[in-house]
Each structure stands twice: as structure tokens, then as C-alpha cells.
Amino acid sequence: MKPPTKTRKYKAAFSIISRLAKAGYEALFAGGVVRDMVMEESDDGDIDIATNARPETVSRLFSHTIPVGAQFGVIIVIADGLPFEVATFRSDTGIHDGRHPADIVYTDARNDALRRDFTINGLFFNPQTGEVIDYVGGKADIGLKVVRAIGDPSLRFREDYLRMLRAIRFAARFDFTIETATWSAIRLLADNITTISVERIFTELDKMLCLTHPDRAFDLLDHSGLLAIVLPEITGLKGVQQPPQFHPEGDVFEHTKKALSLLGVHPSSTLAWSVLLHDIGKPQTMTVADRIRFNNHDKVGMQKAHTLLKRFHASNALIEGVTACIANHMNFMQVRRMRLGTLKKFLSRPTIETEMELHRIDCLASHGDCGNVDFLKEELRRFQSKTLQPVPFLRGRDLVELGFTPGPLFGEILSQLYDMQLEEEISTREEAIRVVQEHYGSRK
């Protein structure tokens, strides 16, 4: 294990440890950062600190603190402009609401480790000595590639039912298995996920999609029973058959899982949710005549995706991006037949790069022909950005100067002129004026 000692974040966290130690307190790195160090994973995550100093002592020792969770022993300390969660060692007693304990008792590092969720997250690290402190067998489980609840799995999940989703996320991210008793508890308690706020559930699902192996995450969600509860629209894709000449991979559910497996490293949330939801309109639009068809499933899917993401209180930016990608994902079939102006408009949309990646993944997860993506990439190279969305030769004020009175006709004239400009039928302002005079008459 080699700690990232040269990073700004690590040095700032080390300064907090040093300050607490000089004041006579025990202070350790805790949780995920230690797990990732042991596994030699990326050091991009948060560095959390655990200590036997009480919250009021932490607030006194550091000049810039935020008491965000002081009632649970948690203080945010700002060091070198970066925020660090500094938590007092504690034991939780009782279950208040499936997320928070009924009460807390300040304790030592060992008992603090015993109240955490999984053994792989129950490790501590002393950056001053380089020692990993393991009270729960976390290092062994990392070696075994196992996600195991600390203590009684059912109790751990009843303390916070979101931990069921976290177990699946860690298993998928690290390609670990979930220990038998832990898995049985998840399946037994799955229905209780409805007690967790939709915002917290969405955050976990988003992390699953945007980290490694999202296809495995959704396979585990499915087999645990959680998928049918949190995303019934996805389980609704099961058994929806597709024309085998275009979809040899199987039904829509299998296609979606295969598409998820093709997401690259750390995709944007917009791309990840677009891949997950791009075909959720198919069950509602399936018809069988000459072959299986899903007419307008893109438009139906856009509406269903909007409703789903609203249910999770997703941001407007994400909803707009995902619905645009889904609404347009079937238009790629027409790109080689588009008029020049239409193609330019198609390529100038703000979501085009994400849409192209969605289409590429969609193709690779089915028939494998990515020719339309290759065509569009070549067109993008051929066009300069200024020709995709050129400044119009004429605007409303120019029509006024030509003697026209503002009104509905303005929009018709300006739209026609801009289409001609995109089609490269006119190339100068003078030509645009001539078109107006020839088609609409001179008003001067």
C-alpha cells in the first residue's frame, strides 16, 4: 500500500491529523479512503478523519469549521481551502428512522469500526506511522474480494436501508461477491428501501451507473429484488422481444444490460442515464405485423424518462439532457439522407456528442454497425463550427430597414433565409436581401 502523500488533498488531511495529535488526541483516516489505499485504487475520493476529540474540541482547535453534523459528532474542517469530515469515534444505539441512530455514545476506534457498514469500509490508517488498523477483518475481505456486513447484516441494514444499495455498488465497482448472509439479508429486507428518500436512492443509482461494471450492478439489483422496487420501468423490459435480425442479443432487458456494459470509464450522468433509459418506451409501443416494431418508442421513452427522473428529483439539466438524447436516438438512422441544412442543425444541438456516444453504444449492443457514427464524425471534421451555426445574414431590424412592418411574416422570412444559408444556397448578406425582395416584394 502506497498512500498518495504528494497530493494537495492528502497533505491538507495530514495537517489536520498532525494538529489533533499534537493536542494529545488520536486521529486516523477512516473508511473508503483507507479501503482504496489498501486496494491501490484511485485517490480521487474524500478523505474522512476519525478522532477521539469531541466535536467542541475539534471546533476549538481549528479556525475554520462547519458544524454540519455536530449532533452526530461530525465537524467539517477546512484545510488549505478543502473540506474534510472529522468525526468523533462513536457507537450508535437504537434505530430512529432507518437512517439515523436513536442516540450516540462517544467511544474508541474499535467500537467505532464495529458500527460501520461493511468490513472493507471499517479500516483505519494512521498516516503518521503508516499503519493500517483493522478491527473487523476488512483487509482479509479485500483479499477475498468479498463485501461483508460488519456484525449482524440485518441490523446493519435496518440502521440504514440505503446500505443495501451501497453493498451492490461496492460489489459491482470492485467486482466483488456479496457474502451469503449479507446477500440473504438484502433479499429479505429489499421492500424497506421505500423508506429511504428518493434523492438518496438516486445518488446511489447514479454512482452505480457512472462507476465501473454498471451492468453487473443492475444484474445484482435485479436478483436482489431491489430493481423492481426502485426502477420498475427497467424490469418491465424483461420478455419484450426484438427482431432478431437487428437484435441478436435478446430482449430489451438484455440489450439494456449489454449497453450498460459498454459505457466507458466515468461516463457523464447524462450519457449513463440515457443508455439505461433509451428503450423504456418499447414495452408500450410494441406491435407485431411483418415483424416486431416499436414505432415512436423514442418519443414515448422520452416522456417516460422525464417522469422517472422527476420522480427521483433529478436536476433539470440532467432531465433535459437525457430526454433530448432519448427523443433523438432514432434519428441517426436518417442522417445520410438529411438535407445539408437539416444535417447542420442536427449536428449543432448541445447534446450531439452524448447522442453520438449513445448511438454508438446502442449499435454495439445490437447489430454492431456503427457506420452512421463514423459518417457524422467525418461530417463534424468537415464542417467548421462557424458553418454549423452561422450568424444569420439578416435579422428583424434588417427587415424593418427594408420597409417591413414587424409581425408574423418576420418569422417566416427569417426562417426561410436561415435555411437557405445553412443549405449554402445563399452566401452573402446581399444575396439574402435579393431573396427577400424577389419573394416578398420591395417595401421601399
C-alpha positions as CSV (number, residue, x, y, z in Angstrom):
1,M,0.0,0.0,0.0
2,K,1.3,3.4,-1.0
3,P,-0.5,6.5,0.3
4,P,-0.8,9.4,-2.1
5,T,1.4,11.6,0.0
6,K,2.1,14.2,-2.7
7,T,-1.4,15.3,-3.4
8,R,-2.7,18.6,-2.0
9,K,-5.7,16.8,-0.5
10,Y,-3.5,14.3,1.3
11,K,-1.2,17.0,2.7
12,A,-4.1,19.0,3.9
13,A,-5.7,16.0,5.6
14,F,-2.3,15.1,7.2
15,S,-2.1,18.6,8.6
16,I,-5.4,18.0,10.4
17,I,-4.2,14.7,11.8
18,S,-0.9,16.4,13.0
19,R,-2.8,19.2,14.7
20,L,-5.0,16.7,16.6
21,A,-2.1,14.5,17.5
22,K,-0.1,17.5,18.9
23,A,-3.0,18.3,21.1
24,G,-2.9,14.8,22.5
25,Y,-5.7,13.2,20.6
26,E,-5.8,10.0,18.4
27,A,-6.7,10.8,14.8
28,L,-6.9,8.4,11.9
29,F,-8.0,8.3,8.2
30,A,-11.2,6.3,8.1
31,G,-13.5,4.4,5.7
32,G,-13.3,4.4,2.0
33,V,-10.1,6.3,1.6
34,V,-8.3,3.5,3.6
35,R,-10.0,0.8,1.6
36,D,-8.9,2.4,-1.7
37,M,-5.3,2.8,-0.4
38,V,-5.2,-0.9,0.5
39,M,-6.6,-1.8,-2.9
40,E,-4.3,0.8,-4.6
41,E,-7.4,2.4,-6.2
42,S,-7.7,6.0,-7.4
43,D,-7.2,8.6,-4.7
44,D,-9.9,10.9,-6.1
45,G,-12.3,10.3,-3.2
46,D,-12.9,12.1,0.0
47,I,-10.5,11.7,3.0
48,D,-12.6,11.3,6.1
49,I,-10.9,11.6,9.6
50,A,-12.0,9.9,12.8
51,T,-10.7,11.0,16.2
52,N,-11.4,10.7,19.9
53,A,-11.5,14.5,20.2
54,R,-15.0,15.7,20.9
55,P,-16.8,18.0,18.4
56,E,-16.4,21.1,20.6
57,T,-12.7,20.3,20.8
58,V,-12.3,20.0,17.1
59,S,-14.1,23.3,16.6
60,R,-11.8,24.9,19.1
61,L,-8.6,23.5,17.6
62,F,-9.3,24.7,14.0
63,S,-10.1,28.2,12.9
64,H,-12.4,27.3,10.0
65,T,-15.0,24.7,10.8
66,I,-18.7,24.0,10.0
67,P,-20.8,22.1,12.5
68,V,-22.8,20.2,9.8
69,G,-23.5,17.1,11.9
70,A,-22.3,18.1,15.4
71,Q,-25.2,16.2,17.0
72,F,-23.7,13.0,15.5
73,G,-20.1,14.0,16.3
74,V,-19.3,15.3,12.8
75,I,-17.5,18.6,12.1
76,I,-16.3,19.9,8.7
77,V,-12.8,21.3,9.0
78,I,-11.5,23.4,6.1
79,A,-7.7,23.0,5.5
80,D,-5.9,24.6,2.6
81,G,-9.4,25.5,1.2
82,L,-10.6,21.9,1.2
83,P,-13.4,20.5,3.3
84,F,-12.7,17.4,5.5
85,E,-15.2,15.5,7.6
86,V,-13.8,15.0,11.1
87,A,-16.0,12.6,13.1
88,T,-15.6,11.7,16.8
89,F,-15.3,7.9,17.4
90,R,-18.8,6.8,18.3
91,S,-21.2,3.9,18.9
92,D,-24.8,4.1,17.6
93,T,-27.6,3.0,19.9
94,G,-31.1,2.2,18.6
95,I,-32.7,2.8,15.3
96,H,-34.5,6.1,14.8
97,D,-35.7,6.4,11.2
98,G,-33.8,3.8,9.1
99,R,-31.1,6.4,8.6
100,H,-30.1,8.0,11.9
101,P,-29.4,6.3,15.2
102,A,-31.7,6.9,18.2
103,D,-28.7,8.0,20.2
104,I,-24.9,8.1,20.0
105,V,-22.2,7.3,22.6
106,Y,-18.6,8.6,22.1
107,T,-16.2,5.7,22.2
108,D,-12.9,4.4,20.9
109,A,-11.7,3.4,17.4
110,R,-12.5,-0.3,17.8
111,N,-16.2,0.3,18.7
112,D,-16.4,3.0,16.0
113,A,-15.3,0.4,13.5
114,L,-17.9,-2.1,14.7
115,R,-20.8,0.3,13.9
116,R,-19.8,0.9,10.3
117,D,-21.5,-0.8,7.3
118,F,-19.0,-3.2,5.6
119,T,-15.7,-4.7,6.7
120,I,-13.9,-3.2,3.7
121,N,-15.1,0.2,4.9
122,G,-14.2,-0.4,8.5
123,L,-10.5,0.2,8.2
124,F,-8.4,3.0,9.8
125,F,-5.0,4.3,8.7
126,N,-2.5,6.3,10.8
127,P,-0.6,8.5,8.3
128,Q,2.0,9.3,10.9
129,T,3.1,5.7,11.3
130,G,1.9,4.2,8.1
131,E,-0.1,1.6,10.0
132,V,-3.5,0.1,8.8
133,I,-5.7,-0.6,11.8
134,D,-8.2,-3.4,11.2
135,Y,-10.7,-4.4,13.9
136,V,-13.2,-6.1,11.5
137,G,-11.3,-8.3,9.1
138,G,-11.5,-5.7,6.3
139,K,-8.1,-6.5,4.8
140,A,-8.9,-10.2,4.6
141,D,-12.2,-9.5,2.8
142,I,-10.4,-7.2,0.4
143,G,-8.1,-10.1,-0.3
144,L,-11.1,-12.5,-0.7
145,K,-12.9,-9.9,-2.8
146,V,-16.0,-10.0,-0.6
147,V,-18.5,-7.4,0.6
148,R,-19.5,-8.4,4.1
149,A,-21.6,-6.5,6.6
150,I,-20.0,-5.9,9.9
151,G,-21.8,-8.0,12.6
152,D,-25.4,-8.8,12.0
153,P,-26.3,-7.9,8.4
154,S,-30.0,-7.4,9.1
155,L,-29.2,-5.0,11.9
156,R,-26.7,-3.1,9.8
157,F,-29.4,-2.7,7.0
158,R,-32.1,-1.7,9.5
159,E,-29.9,1.1,10.7
160,D,-29.8,2.5,7.2
161,Y,-31.6,0.6,4.4
162,L,-29.6,2.6,1.8
163,R,-26.7,0.2,2.8
164,M,-28.4,-2.4,0.6
165,L,-27.8,-0.3,-2.5
166,R,-24.3,0.5,-1.3
167,A,-23.4,-3.2,-0.9
168,I,-24.4,-3.7,-4.5
169,R,-22.5,-0.7,-5.7
170,F,-19.3,-1.8,-4.0
171,A,-19.7,-5.4,-5.3
172,A,-20.1,-4.1,-8.9
173,R,-17.5,-1.4,-8.7
174,F,-14.7,-3.7,-7.4
175,D,-16.0,-6.9,-9.0
176,F,-16.5,-8.5,-5.5
177,T,-19.1,-11.0,-4.4
178,I,-21.6,-10.3,-1.7
179,E,-21.1,-12.6,1.3
180,T,-24.0,-15.1,1.7
181,A,-25.6,-13.8,4.9
182,T,-25.3,-10.2,3.7
183,W,-26.9,-11.1,0.4
184,S,-29.7,-13.0,2.2
185,A,-30.4,-10.0,4.4
186,I,-30.6,-7.7,1.3
187,R,-33.2,-10.0,-0.4
188,L,-35.2,-10.3,2.8
189,L,-35.3,-6.6,3.5
190,A,-35.5,-5.2,0.0
191,D,-39.0,-3.9,0.3
192,N,-37.8,-1.5,3.0
193,I,-35.8,0.6,0.5
194,T,-39.1,2.6,0.1
195,T,-38.4,4.2,3.5
196,I,-35.3,5.9,2.1
197,S,-35.7,9.3,0.3
198,V,-35.8,9.3,-3.4
199,E,-32.9,11.7,-3.5
200,R,-30.6,9.3,-1.6
201,I,-31.7,6.4,-3.8
202,F,-31.0,8.4,-6.9
203,T,-27.5,9.3,-5.7
204,E,-26.6,5.6,-5.2
205,L,-28.1,4.6,-8.6
206,D,-26.2,7.5,-10.3
207,K,-22.9,6.3,-8.7
208,M,-23.6,2.7,-9.9
209,L,-24.1,3.9,-13.5
210,C,-21.1,6.2,-13.6
211,L,-18.6,3.8,-12.0
212,T,-17.3,0.5,-13.3
213,H,-19.4,-2.5,-14.2
214,P,-22.9,-0.8,-14.2
215,D,-24.3,-3.9,-16.0
216,R,-23.3,-6.1,-13.0
217,A,-24.8,-3.6,-10.6
218,F,-28.1,-3.8,-12.4
219,D,-27.9,-7.6,-12.5
220,L,-27.4,-7.6,-8.7
221,L,-30.2,-5.1,-8.3
222,D,-32.5,-7.4,-10.3
223,H,-31.7,-10.6,-8.5
224,S,-31.9,-8.9,-5.0
225,G,-35.5,-7.7,-5.7
226,L,-34.5,-4.0,-5.4
227,L,-34.7,-3.2,-9.1
228,A,-38.4,-4.0,-9.3
229,I,-39.0,-1.5,-6.4
230,V,-36.7,1.4,-7.4
231,L,-36.8,1.1,-11.2
232,P,-39.9,-0.9,-12.2
233,E,-39.6,0.6,-15.7
234,I,-36.4,-1.4,-16.2
235,T,-37.7,-4.7,-15.0
236,G,-40.6,-4.0,-17.4
237,L,-38.2,-4.5,-20.3
238,K,-37.9,-8.3,-19.5
239,G,-39.5,-10.5,-22.0
240,V,-40.0,-7.7,-24.6
241,Q,-38.8,-9.5,-27.6
242,Q,-37.0,-7.7,-30.5
243,P,-36.5,-8.5,-34.2
244,P,-33.5,-11.0,-34.1
245,Q,-32.0,-9.6,-37.4
246,F,-31.4,-6.3,-35.6
247,H,-31.1,-7.5,-32.0
248,P,-29.4,-10.9,-31.8
249,E,-28.5,-10.2,-28.1
250,G,-32.1,-10.9,-27.0
251,D,-35.0,-9.0,-25.3
252,V,-34.9,-5.3,-24.4
253,F,-33.7,-6.0,-20.9
254,E,-30.7,-8.0,-22.1
255,H,-30.0,-5.3,-24.7
256,T,-30.0,-2.6,-22.0
257,K,-27.7,-4.6,-19.7
258,K,-25.3,-5.1,-22.7
259,A,-25.4,-1.4,-23.5
260,L,-24.6,-0.6,-19.9
261,S,-21.5,-2.9,-20.1
262,L,-20.2,-0.7,-23.0
263,L,-20.2,2.6,-21.0
264,G,-16.7,3.9,-20.8
265,V,-14.8,4.9,-17.6
266,H,-16.6,7.6,-15.6
267,P,-19.3,8.5,-18.2
268,S,-21.4,11.6,-17.6
269,S,-24.6,11.1,-15.8
270,T,-26.4,12.3,-18.9
271,L,-24.9,9.5,-21.0
272,A,-25.3,6.9,-18.4
273,W,-29.0,7.5,-17.7
274,S,-29.6,7.9,-21.5
275,V,-28.2,4.4,-22.0
276,L,-30.2,3.0,-19.2
277,L,-33.5,4.6,-20.3
278,H,-33.2,4.8,-24.1
279,D,-35.6,1.9,-24.7
280,I,-38.1,2.2,-21.9
281,G,-40.7,3.2,-24.4
282,K,-40.6,-0.2,-26.2
283,P,-43.0,-2.2,-24.0
284,Q,-45.8,0.4,-24.6
285,T,-45.2,0.6,-28.4
286,M,-44.5,-3.0,-29.4
287,T,-46.5,-4.2,-32.4
288,V,-46.2,-7.4,-34.4
289,A,-47.1,-7.4,-38.1
290,D,-44.5,-8.1,-40.8
291,R,-42.0,-8.1,-37.9
292,I,-41.7,-6.8,-34.4
293,R,-41.8,-3.0,-34.4
294,F,-41.6,-0.2,-31.8
295,N,-43.0,2.8,-33.7
296,N,-42.5,6.1,-31.8
297,H,-40.8,4.4,-28.8
298,D,-38.3,7.2,-28.8
299,K,-41.0,9.8,-28.1
300,V,-42.8,7.6,-25.6
301,G,-39.5,6.8,-24.0
302,M,-38.6,10.5,-23.7
303,Q,-41.9,11.1,-21.8
304,K,-41.4,8.1,-19.5
305,A,-37.8,9.1,-18.8
306,H,-38.9,12.6,-17.9
307,T,-41.5,11.2,-15.5
308,L,-39.0,8.8,-14.0
309,L,-36.3,11.3,-13.4
310,K,-38.8,13.8,-12.0
311,R,-39.8,11.1,-9.5
312,F,-36.2,11.0,-8.3
313,H,-36.0,14.8,-8.1
314,A,-33.1,14.8,-10.6
315,S,-31.8,18.2,-11.8
316,N,-33.5,20.0,-14.7
317,A,-30.2,19.9,-16.6
318,L,-30.0,16.1,-16.4
319,I,-33.6,15.7,-17.3
320,E,-33.3,18.0,-20.3
321,G,-30.1,16.2,-21.5
322,V,-31.4,12.7,-21.1
323,T,-34.8,13.4,-22.7
324,A,-33.1,15.1,-25.6
325,C,-30.8,12.1,-26.2
326,I,-33.7,9.6,-26.0
327,A,-36.0,11.7,-28.2
328,N,-33.3,11.9,-30.9
329,H,-31.7,8.5,-30.7
330,M,-33.7,7.0,-33.6
331,N,-33.0,10.0,-35.9
332,F,-29.5,8.7,-36.5
333,M,-31.0,6.2,-39.0
334,Q,-31.8,9.2,-41.3
335,V,-28.5,11.1,-41.2
336,R,-27.2,10.0,-44.5
337,R,-30.4,11.2,-46.2
338,M,-30.7,14.6,-44.5
339,R,-30.5,17.8,-46.4
340,L,-27.4,19.8,-45.7
341,G,-29.2,22.4,-43.6
342,T,-31.0,19.7,-41.6
343,L,-27.8,17.9,-41.0
344,K,-26.1,21.1,-39.8
345,K,-29.0,21.7,-37.3
346,F,-28.7,18.1,-36.2
347,L,-25.0,18.4,-35.5
348,S,-25.3,21.7,-33.8
349,R,-27.5,20.6,-30.9
350,P,-25.9,20.9,-27.5
351,T,-26.3,17.2,-26.7
352,I,-24.9,15.9,-30.0
353,E,-21.7,14.4,-28.6
354,T,-23.6,12.5,-26.0
355,E,-26.2,11.4,-28.5
356,M,-23.5,10.1,-30.8
357,E,-22.0,8.0,-28.0
358,L,-25.4,6.7,-27.1
359,H,-26.0,5.7,-30.7
360,R,-22.6,4.0,-30.9
361,I,-23.3,2.0,-27.7
362,D,-26.8,1.2,-28.9
363,C,-25.4,-0.2,-32.1
364,L,-22.6,-2.2,-30.5
365,A,-25.1,-3.7,-28.1
366,S,-27.2,-5.0,-31.0
367,H,-26.3,-5.3,-34.7
368,G,-22.8,-3.8,-34.4
369,D,-23.0,-1.4,-37.3
370,C,-21.6,2.0,-36.2
371,G,-21.5,3.4,-39.8
372,N,-23.7,6.4,-39.0
373,V,-21.5,7.5,-36.2
374,D,-18.4,7.3,-38.4
375,F,-20.3,9.3,-41.0
376,L,-21.2,12.0,-38.5
377,K,-17.7,12.2,-37.1
378,E,-16.4,12.8,-40.6
379,E,-19.1,15.5,-41.2
380,L,-18.1,17.2,-38.0
381,R,-14.5,17.3,-39.1
382,R,-15.5,18.7,-42.5
383,F,-17.7,21.4,-41.0
384,Q,-16.1,24.3,-39.1
385,S,-18.1,25.4,-36.1
386,K,-18.9,28.7,-37.7
387,T,-20.7,27.0,-40.6
388,L,-22.8,24.8,-38.3
389,Q,-24.4,27.7,-36.6
390,P,-23.5,30.7,-38.7
391,V,-24.6,34.2,-37.8
392,P,-27.8,35.0,-39.8
393,F,-27.3,37.3,-42.7
394,L,-30.4,39.2,-41.8
395,R,-32.3,39.8,-38.5
396,G,-35.6,41.5,-37.7
397,R,-34.1,45.0,-37.6
398,D,-32.8,44.5,-41.2
399,L,-36.3,43.7,-42.4
400,V,-37.5,46.9,-40.7
401,E,-34.9,48.8,-42.6
402,L,-36.1,47.2,-45.8
403,G,-39.6,48.6,-45.1
404,F,-41.3,45.6,-43.5
405,T,-43.6,46.0,-40.5
406,P,-42.9,43.7,-37.5
407,G,-45.4,40.8,-37.4
408,P,-45.8,37.0,-38.1
409,L,-44.3,37.4,-41.5
410,F,-40.9,38.2,-39.9
411,G,-40.5,34.7,-38.6
412,E,-41.4,33.1,-41.9
413,I,-38.9,35.2,-43.8
414,L,-36.1,34.8,-41.3
415,S,-36.6,31.1,-41.1
416,Q,-36.6,30.7,-44.9
417,L,-33.4,32.8,-45.2
418,Y,-31.6,30.9,-42.4
419,D,-32.5,27.5,-44.0
420,M,-31.1,28.8,-47.4
421,Q,-28.0,30.0,-45.6
422,L,-27.5,26.5,-44.0
423,E,-28.1,24.8,-47.3
424,E,-25.5,27.2,-48.8
425,E,-28.0,28.4,-51.4
426,I,-27.0,32.0,-50.4
427,S,-23.6,33.0,-49.1
428,T,-23.8,36.8,-48.6
429,R,-26.0,39.4,-47.0
430,E,-26.6,41.0,-50.4
431,E,-28.0,37.7,-51.7
432,A,-30.3,37.4,-48.7
433,I,-31.7,40.9,-49.4
434,R,-32.2,40.0,-53.0
435,V,-34.2,36.9,-52.0
436,V,-36.4,39.0,-49.7
437,Q,-37.1,41.5,-52.5
438,E,-37.7,38.8,-55.1
439,H,-40.1,36.7,-52.9
440,Y,-41.8,39.3,-50.8
441,G,-41.5,42.5,-52.9
442,S,-39.7,45.7,-52.1
443,R,-41.3,47.8,-49.4
444,K,-39.3,50.9,-50.2
